Amino acid sequence: MTQYLMSVWMVDGEPTPPDDVIQQMYRDVDVFNSKLQANSAWVFGGGLHPADTATVVQVKDGERLTTDGPFAEAKEHLGGFWVIEAADLDAALAWATEASVACGAPVEVRPFQDE
């Protein structure tokens, strides 16, 4: 089995859905997570706070430098993720399709490098 990262992408400036829609998304994601676990595809997953809460760490000349905010200056930011195990890319894409429906956002799928 190969492990895949399924990344949920959020876009700055998009209107925030009403609270009842957000609560339904949370419920749908919980159901999806349970399905992953029941099918032995679940490795790990989680949602992230907004990108503006990020701190970037970089070492230059042996000294740690930190900056506030996301590393990339873009409208699109990582909003959450799953690490799953799937037989192949087609199986991972099927899981990602369900994930996108559950969370209401685009989901990028990338395989981990072989060990």
C-alpha positions in Angstrom: 0.0 0.0 0.0 1.2 3.5 -0.8 0.6 6.5 1.5 -0.9 9.6 0.0 -1.3 13.1 1.3 -4.7 14.6 0.6 -4.4 18.4 1.1 -7.5 20.6 1.5 -7.0 24.0 -0.1 -8.7 27.2 1.1 -8.8 30.5 -0.9 -8.4 33.8 0.9 -11.3 36.2 0.2 -13.9 33.6 -0.5 -17.1 34.2 1.5 -17.3 32.2 4.7 -20.3 29.8 4.5 -23.1 30.3 7.0 -22.6 28.6 10.4 -25.2 25.8 9.6 -23.3 24.9 6.4 -20.0 24.8 8.3 -21.5 22.6 11.0 -22.7 20.2 8.3 -19.3 20.1 6.8 -17.8 19.2 10.2 -20.4 16.4 10.5 -19.7 15.2 6.9 -15.9 15.2 7.5 -16.5 13.2 10.7 -18.5 10.6 8.7 -15.8 10.5 6.1 -13.0 10.0 8.7 -15.0 7.1 10.2 -15.3 5.6 6.7 -11.5 5.9 6.2 -10.9 4.2 9.5 -13.4 1.4 8.9 -11.7 0.7 5.6 -8.1 0.7 7.1 -7.2 3.7 4.9 -6.8 6.2 7.7 -3.3 7.1 8.8 -3.7 10.6 10.2 -5.6 13.8 9.4 -6.5 17.2 10.8 -7.7 20.7 10.1 -5.5 23.7 10.5 -6.0 27.2 11.8 -6.0 30.0 9.2 -2.7 30.7 7.4 -2.2 34.0 9.1 -1.6 32.1 12.4 1.5 30.4 10.8 5.1 31.0 11.9 7.9 30.3 9.4 11.2 29.1 10.8 14.4 29.3 8.7 18.1 29.0 9.7 20.6 31.4 8.1 24.2 31.4 9.1 23.4 29.1 12.0 20.8 31.5 13.4 17.1 30.8 13.7 14.9 33.4 12.0 11.1 33.5 12.4 8.5 35.4 10.4 4.8 35.6 10.9 2.3 34.4 8.4 2.5 31.7 5.7 5.7 31.0 3.8 4.0 31.4 0.4 2.5 34.7 -0.5 -0.6 33.4 -2.2 -4.4 33.4 -2.0 -4.5 29.6 -1.6 -3.5 28.1 1.7 -3.4 24.6 3.2 -6.5 24.3 5.3 -6.2 20.7 6.4 -5.1 17.3 5.3 -5.3 13.5 5.5 -2.6 10.9 5.2 -4.1 7.8 3.8 -3.1 4.4 2.6 -4.4 3.3 -0.8 -3.7 0.5 -3.2 -2.9 2.9 -6.0 -3.6 6.4 -7.3 -7.0 5.6 -8.6 -8.1 4.4 -5.1 -6.6 7.6 -3.6 -8.4 9.8 -6.1 -11.7 8.0 -5.2 -11.1 8.8 -1.5 -10.2 12.4 -2.5 -13.5 12.8 -4.3 -15.4 11.9 -1.2 -13.1 14.2 0.9 -13.8 17.1 -1.4 -17.6 16.5 -1.1 -17.3 16.3 2.7 -15.2 19.4 3.3 -16.5 21.5 0.4 -13.1 22.4 -0.9 -10.5 21.3 -3.5 -8.4 18.3 -2.4 -4.9 17.7 -3.9 -3.5 14.2 -3.9 0.2 13.4 -3.7 2.0 10.1 -3.1 4.7 10.0 -0.5 8.2 9.1 -1.7 9.2 5.5 -1.4 11.3 4.8 1.7 
